[in-house]
């Protein structure tokens, strides 16, 4: 798994457009094309400008989420394209001002922000890498009550600890990573990762974390730099 580390002075990576470059590049594209809420009449939406100017999907997803929370206050995806500015130049200026440094990413994802970015990098693939996994074949990973119980525990500790926004932001990115069963695994891994440092708090325990992150860790790679390799899970244990 690629380990992604950002510093305050360097917000780029060795592959593709640096995160710090993407907002300004997309803003220039938006200004040249004209803004549109629905891409009718020749204009482009904010999301489309970001997607067309990004060199990888993970970069697009991260900057889109940074924009969503910094500019739009975390609005739903169906409201995302509403612009808070009145003119194209103002909209472009707002987009180009989106912060992408480590402080902004820590604000977006919480203490495990670097590992969350690594998850996004690792999840940027074009096929389902878990299609032949035991979890996928038997669908046992989300059977029974243990899976929703783990999600509820992670969600509850996030809310109780003031991390609801970070929990939602991580899920918004991860649920668009990978494909098929791998996408479900990425979404679950993000839920566990955001609250990993809160294991043992408000009823969220290691079994919940392993339930959420285990499929990704077994088949794709590490979720957190300090994770142990999870033991293979038998189908008979999935619902317990």
Steps between C-alpha positions, in 0.01 A plus 500: 500500500635843409562707811401860438661771711438871463691788653383857545728617219448214257148382427584303187591138436726326253212401271283743303388849581582620850196545720601862546493565126161346428271773646669776298509288185132413534416865574669609177305235310176612664570860412578415137201270458241689703318358800182296477303321770407218263752526212237619255573785266870426473605578856651262754423422862758536775524122529549459125775762497683319779456159338619615158809672642608219736748240381358232727166425660633512856620858447159599365318336792721660764485853363128470434450406865723783618290740292177346629590571864702820470266678258164324521498389864470130421181516294344193341628398160178610331562854634874498442490679166311798637748786492531745789638766263318718249740530207735262321805691620377481861428129467845439357659703780314298764609172341864604461513595870420148623770393746667162442787502751543261791307727737202501264514121460526453876195722542317297237586147619630534856814353661526212251493737199825374345380140513166607353680662207705182459175304490377726220824453305492122546132481409540674165476190282272407214394147587343311791795344681276306736263346250638150569549543874319280749316808628371578152410143405305424818391856581565398859691809598183710517273216617362474851507778756876552550552720194224758572599490867856598406373783278272623777784490754734696272231753414404545866856558619554748217193699601572479874859614444415792273626328188176465305614725213831316462312169502272620219784654299705181506200292398415742217845440351531128570159399369615616155829309505560172323217295356248241610578319825828691529301822521299367794825400669648847444190669644508277809875550543453877503239470774738309721805708414355839596435381855793259538657707778169478690503120538380434855290818515117518504463127427715492186746211538767317304254239373295777338812648341613161371153429362501824302859498380573127481379433141710786360804403707478133395458564128626849412751624759556683826245752625714652776878488525481321838240237407585136546415258222152365578455126524287329235135507597290188472156535345348353816628800699365777277159532656620493859 
